[in-house]
């Protein structure tokens, strides 16, 4: 399959920035609700850590699914680009957490950084082996719908490239393709 690595790189960079923005929002929400325990309490930094882990995992999985959908590959340069994106996400999230740092939070943020890198290693190892979580990576299915404007025309639906005779022979695969589309990308 032919694809543009520069496009892939730009899209993955955008996902790293988006993850950082999401974490900034989480931090702002946590800080606004930290009044009772104090902004510099260890509880606040533990919440930073949990929010960072959630944002990073969602972001890396989104990057993986995008890269796989775009390229159909999960190794070589595609893997390297996704791995770099995952590292950028962690670096940006940890940087944001450190910018709010106090002596109370230093150890927690250091542990958060190590934990995020370890979690990324697991997620990326799954990607390298064609998995996302416990599901096999798969490309989005293609469903074509053809409608003719002629009188008495019948709506035709088929999966992939098809014609009327193919539809009659592949109704089972069509139903499976529709079921997969309804389940979403993480069947």
matplotlib code that plots the C-alpha trace (Angstrom):
import matplotlib.pyplot as plt

x = [0.0, 1.3, 1.0, 2.6, 4.8, 4.9, 1.1, 1.2, 3.8, 1.7, -1.4, 0.5, 2.0, -1.5, -2.6, 0.3, -0.7, -4.3, -3.4, -1.4, -4.4, -6.7, -4.3, -4.2, -8.0, -7.9, -5.2, -7.3, -10.4, -8.4, -6.9, -10.2, -11.6, -8.5, -9.5, -10.3, -7.1, -4.9, -3.3, 0.0, -1.3, -0.1, -3.7, -3.8, -0.7, -2.0, -5.0, -2.7, -1.0, -4.3, -5.5, -2.2, -2.4, -6.0, -5.2, -2.0, -3.6, -6.5, -4.1, -1.7, -4.6, -6.1, -2.7, -2.3, -5.8, -5.3, -1.9, -3.1, -6.3, -4.2, -1.3, -2.6, 0.8, 2.0, 5.7, 8.7, 8.5, 4.8, 5.7, 8.6, 6.3, 3.6, 6.3, 7.7, 4.2, 3.6, 6.9, 5.9, 2.6, 4.3, 6.9, 4.2, 2.0, 4.9, 6.0, 2.6, 2.5, 6.1, 5.1, 2.6, 5.2, 5.9, 8.2, 5.1, 4.6, 8.1, 8.2, 4.7, 5.4, 8.6, 6.7, 4.0, 6.6, 8.0, 4.5, 3.5, 6.6, 6.0, 2.4, 3.3, 5.8, 3.0, 0.6, 3.3, 4.3, 0.7, 0.7, 3.9, 2.0, -1.1, -3.2, -4.9, -5.8, -7.1, -8.5, -6.9, -6.2, -8.4, -9.1, -12.5, -14.8, -16.0, -19.7, -20.9, -24.5, -25.7, -29.0, -30.2, -32.7, -34.5, -38.1, -38.5, -34.8, -33.7, -31.3, -28.1, -25.8, -22.6, -19.3, -16.2, -16.4, -19.5, -22.1, -25.6, -24.5, -21.8, -24.4, -26.6, -23.6, -22.2, -25.2, -23.5, -20.4, -22.5, -24.3, -21.0, -19.5, -22.6, -22.3, -18.6, -19.4, -22.0, -19.5, -16.9, -13.2, -12.5, -14.4]
y = [0.0, 3.5, 6.2, 9.5, 9.3, 13.1, 13.1, 10.3, 12.2, 15.4, 13.6, 11.8, 15.1, 16.6, 13.7, 14.3, 18.0, 17.0, 14.7, 17.5, 19.8, 17.2, 16.8, 20.6, 20.6, 17.7, 19.5, 22.7, 20.8, 19.0, 22.3, 24.0, 21.1, 20.9, 23.6, 21.3, 19.3, 22.1, 22.6, 21.2, 18.1, 14.6, 13.7, 16.3, 14.9, 11.4, 12.6, 14.3, 10.9, 9.0, 11.6, 11.5, 7.8, 7.9, 10.7, 9.0, 5.6, 7.0, 9.1, 6.3, 3.9, 6.6, 7.1, 3.4, 3.0, 6.0, 4.8, 1.3, 2.5, 4.8, 2.4, -1.1, -1.7, -2.1, -2.5, -0.7, 3.0, 3.1, 1.5, 4.0, 7.0, 5.8, 5.0, 8.5, 10.0, 8.0, 9.3, 12.8, 12.4, 11.2, 14.0, 16.7, 15.3, 15.0, 18.5, 19.9, 18.0, 19.3, 22.9, 22.6, 21.0, 21.5, 19.5, 17.4, 16.3, 15.6, 11.9, 11.3, 12.9, 10.9, 7.7, 8.9, 9.3, 5.8, 4.3, 6.1, 4.9, 1.3, 1.4, 2.7, -0.2, -2.7, -0.9, -0.5, -4.2, -5.1, -2.8, -4.4, -7.7, -6.5, -6.0, -3.0, -4.0, -7.5, -7.0, -7.7, -4.5, -4.4, -1.9, -0.3, -2.4, -0.9, -0.9, 0.4, 1.5, 2.0, 3.5, 4.0, 6.7, 4.6, 3.6, 0.4, 0.6, -1.4, -0.2, -2.3, -2.8, -4.8, -5.0, -4.0, -3.8, -5.6, -5.9, -7.3, -10.9, -10.6, -9.3, -12.4, -14.6, -12.6, -11.7, -13.5, -11.4, -8.2, -9.0, -9.7, -6.4, -4.4, -6.1, -5.2, -1.6, -1.4, -2.8, -0.1, -0.4, -2.3, -5.5]
z = [0.0, -0.8, 1.8, 2.7, 5.7, 6.1, 6.3, 8.9, 10.9, 10.9, 12.0, 14.8, 15.9, 16.1, 18.3, 20.6, 20.9, 21.4, 24.3, 25.9, 25.5, 27.0, 30.0, 30.5, 30.7, 33.2, 35.3, 35.3, 36.5, 39.2, 40.4, 40.5, 42.7, 44.8, 47.2, 50.1, 50.0, 48.7, 45.3, 46.4, 48.2, 47.3, 46.6, 43.8, 42.2, 42.4, 40.5, 38.0, 37.6, 37.0, 34.6, 32.7, 32.4, 31.0, 28.5, 27.3, 26.9, 24.9, 22.8, 22.0, 21.1, 18.9, 17.2, 16.7, 15.2, 12.9, 11.7, 11.1, 9.3, 7.1, 6.3, 7.0, 8.7, 12.3, 11.9, 10.3, 9.9, 10.8, 14.2, 14.6, 14.0, 16.4, 19.0, 18.6, 19.0, 22.2, 23.6, 22.7, 24.5, 27.7, 27.5, 27.0, 29.8, 32.3, 31.3, 32.1, 35.5, 36.3, 35.5, 38.4, 40.6, 44.2, 46.6, 47.4, 43.8, 42.6, 43.6, 42.3, 39.0, 38.6, 39.3, 36.9, 34.1, 34.6, 34.7, 31.5, 29.7, 30.9, 29.9, 26.5, 26.0, 26.6, 24.2, 21.6, 21.9, 21.3, 18.2, 16.9, 17.1, 15.4, 18.5, 20.2, 23.8, 23.5, 20.0, 16.7, 14.6, 11.5, 8.8, 8.5, 6.3, 3.0, 2.3, -1.1, -1.7, -5.2, -6.1, -9.7, -10.6, -13.1, -12.5, -10.5, -9.4, -6.4, -3.8, -4.0, -1.1, -1.1, 0.8, -1.1, -4.9, -6.1, -8.8, -8.7, -9.3, -6.6, -4.1, -4.7, -3.9, -0.9, 1.2, 4.2, 3.9, 3.6, 6.8, 8.6, 7.2, 8.5, 11.9, 12.1, 11.1, 13.8, 16.4, 15.6, 15.1, 18.4, 17.8]

ax = plt.figure().add_subplot(projection="3d")
ax.plot(x, y, z, "-o")
ax.set_aspect("equal")
plt.show()
